[in-house]
Amino acid sequence: MAAERDWNLRLVRSREARRLLPKQPGTELVAWGDLRVAHLDTGYTEHPTFGDWTAGAVWLRPAEGLNRREPGMPPLDPLSYEGSPGHGTRTSSVLCGEAVALPGVPAPAAEIAVAPRLPVIPCRVVNSVVLSPEPNREAVAAGIRHAVARRCQVVSMSLGVPFMPPFATGGMGHAVDEAYEAGVILVAAGGQVVDSVCYPAKYDRTIGVGGITAARRIWFKYRAGRDMIDVWAPAADVLRANPLAAVGTVPIRPIEGSDPGMSALSSDSSSGDYAKGAGTSYATVHVAGAAAMWLLARGADIAATYTEPWQRVEAFRRLLRSTAQPITGPAPPNGTAILDIHALLLADLPAATTLAKAPEDKHKFG
């Protein structure tokens, strides 16, 4: 039997979690306050899933973003390059988008986002979500530092590379260390295709995310780096928006293998329509949204409980594991399981004295 179109949101219990959050006066809309999540990817397109661009009523914050590909320009995804065009729109729509109609494109009969209208700062750091070239890794490092400087509390990274060469400069690991010490929760995709968890998810100080299916089974099993997966979240048949090409743009389709689930794209992958995608890229934004909800719901308690910024990262990691739902089939060797946002928000915070600081990541490779 086919999964419900919003099976992923039902499974992680995002709607139940949102009921616990403060609301804007007289509405059911979440009052996100000054909470910000940075999304490091290929940038954004002006899709109405992110609000009314004509009226300036959008919850993406491109003016606060970063563009490492076209310096000095907004982090707008031009879609006209080889690599992963549109990836940033597809993933961020599951993080914060709304299901709205476009001319000639009906709205899907289901919600698409874990945290609708969550303020997100898009950072265009790469053309390809595969971080094999050193400049791509350095761009991610710059994006992490930009997020810290912009006082983002969470960074979402649906990109990676399975192996780090020993001669790498370590820029990405250094940036991860800096963000961790500042108390920023870095959420990263475990990856797929290559049978090893990818960096930056493989770093000790990030939150590594693996993927599961609607049957609650692990979507991609790793032989190497499995212990770096902290939680599992939906990564198959996830409803999301396709990017919307600007007038006059000649978009290029993603290269096979560079954008997980590319075969599930519609015939016109830049039409702004809705389709299903797959990959730990989508699992990652579920967890990034959960981190934002946790910080909003428990912010006062977190501030009162932890004196060291890094402790909030480790508290989040601990609670992801202790509140997780069981996986169907053999459990991962480190006992991790499926994201449950509602349980996460209700769980008691672990005592600061029970938390251990993760090892530094600046010299890690392999």
Secondary structure as GFF3:
##gff-version 3
##sequence-region A 1 366
A	DSSP	alpha_helix	7	12	.	.	.	ID=ss1
A	DSSP	alpha_helix	14	18	.	.	.	ID=ss2
A	DSSP	beta_strand	37	41	.	.	.	ID=ss3
A	DSSP	three_ten_helix	48	50	.	.	.	ID=ss4
A	DSSP	beta_strand	51	52	.	.	.	ID=ss5
A	DSSP	beta_strand	57	58	.	.	.	ID=ss6
A	DSSP	three_ten_helix	62	64	.	.	.	ID=ss7
A	DSSP	beta_strand	66	67	.	.	.	ID=ss8
A	DSSP	alpha_helix	87	96	.	.	.	ID=ss9
A	DSSP	beta_strand	120	124	.	.	.	ID=ss10
A	DSSP	alpha_helix	134	149	.	.	.	ID=ss11
A	DSSP	beta_strand	154	157	.	.	.	ID=ss12
A	DSSP	alpha_helix	171	181	.	.	.	ID=ss13
A	DSSP	beta_strand	185	189	.	.	.	ID=ss14
A	DSSP	beta_strand	207	212	.	.	.	ID=ss15
A	DSSP	three_ten_helix	226	228	.	.	.	ID=ss16
A	DSSP	beta_strand	229	234	.	.	.	ID=ss17
A	DSSP	beta_strand	238	241	.	.	.	ID=ss18
A	DSSP	three_ten_helix	262	264	.	.	.	ID=ss19
A	DSSP	beta_strand	274	277	.	.	.	ID=ss20
A	DSSP	alpha_helix	280	305	.	.	.	ID=ss21
A	DSSP	alpha_helix	310	322	.	.	.	ID=ss22
A	DSSP	alpha_helix	341	346	.	.	.	ID=ss23
A	DSSP	three_ten_helix	352	354	.	.	.	ID=ss24
###
